Amino acid sequence: MTWLYTRKGRTGSAGDLLRRLGRGDSELTHEAFHTLQPWRAASHLRELLMNCGILPVIDKQICLFERWLVDHLADITDPESGLPDATAAT
């Protein structure tokens, strides 16, 4: 219950994440969860949805890595950096 009411009424609250999913503003996929903010609330919601069988179960560490990867690759502006793209890392 604490998770649900933390930041109540503010953007990024658990209720806000659930409303966005319910309205279809955010897709109910693991890929969509990589971009949801705040990431801790989104991570907790993802785990709840996996435990309920709504999302397919995947390893928590892989989820965290993929989220990190999306955020950090977005910060790279030099195409000549020599770093692989996200598909090579996953």
C-alpha positions in Angstrom: 0.0 0.0 0.0 2.9 2.4 0.7 4.1 1.9 -2.8 0.7 2.7 -4.2 0.3 5.9 -2.2 3.8 7.3 -2.4 3.7 10.5 -4.5 -0.1 10.1 -4.8 -1.5 12.6 -7.3 1.8 13.4 -8.9 3.3 12.5 -12.2 5.3 9.3 -11.8 3.3 8.0 -8.9 2.3 4.3 -8.9 -1.3 5.4 -9.6 -0.1 7.5 -12.6 1.8 4.5 -14.0 -1.3 2.3 -13.7 -3.5 5.0 -15.3 -1.1 5.3 -18.2 -1.1 1.6 -18.7 -4.9 1.4 -18.4 -5.5 4.2 -20.9 -3.1 2.6 -23.3 -0.7 5.6 -23.1 2.1 3.1 -22.2 2.3 -0.3 -23.7 2.2 -3.3 -21.5 5.5 -4.7 -22.6 9.0 -5.1 -21.1 10.3 -2.7 -23.6 7.9 0.0 -22.6 8.9 -0.4 -19.0 12.5 0.5 -19.8 11.4 4.1 -20.4 8.8 4.6 -17.6 9.8 7.0 -14.8 10.4 6.9 -11.9 12.3 3.8 -12.7 12.0 2.2 -9.2 8.2 2.4 -9.2 8.1 1.1 -12.8 10.5 -1.8 -11.8 8.3 -2.7 -8.8 5.1 -2.6 -11.0 6.9 -4.8 -13.6 7.7 -7.4 -11.0 4.1 -7.4 -9.7 2.8 -7.8 -13.3 5.3 -10.7 -13.9 4.2 -12.4 -10.6 0.6 -12.1 -11.6 1.2 -13.6 -15.1 0.3 -10.4 -16.9 3.9 -9.9 -18.3 6.1 -12.8 -19.2 8.7 -13.6 -16.5 12.2 -12.5 -17.3 15.3 -12.2 -15.1 15.3 -9.1 -12.9 19.0 -8.5 -13.5 18.3 -8.5 -17.3 15.5 -6.0 -16.8 17.8 -3.7 -14.9 20.6 -4.0 -17.4 18.3 -3.3 -20.4 16.9 -0.3 -18.6 20.4 1.0 -17.9 21.4 0.3 -21.5 18.5 2.3 -23.0 19.3 5.3 -20.7 23.0 5.2 -21.4 22.9 4.7 -25.1 20.5 7.6 -25.4 23.3 9.8 -24.0 25.8 8.8 -26.7 25.7 11.4 -29.5 28.9 10.4 -31.4 28.0 7.7 -34.0 31.8 7.0 -34.3 32.1 6.0 -30.6 32.5 2.4 -31.6 30.0 1.2 -29.1 27.5 -1.5 -30.1 23.8 -0.6 -30.4 21.2 -2.0 -28.0 20.4 -5.0 -30.1 24.0 -6.2 -29.9 24.0 -6.0 -26.1 20.7 -7.8 -25.5 
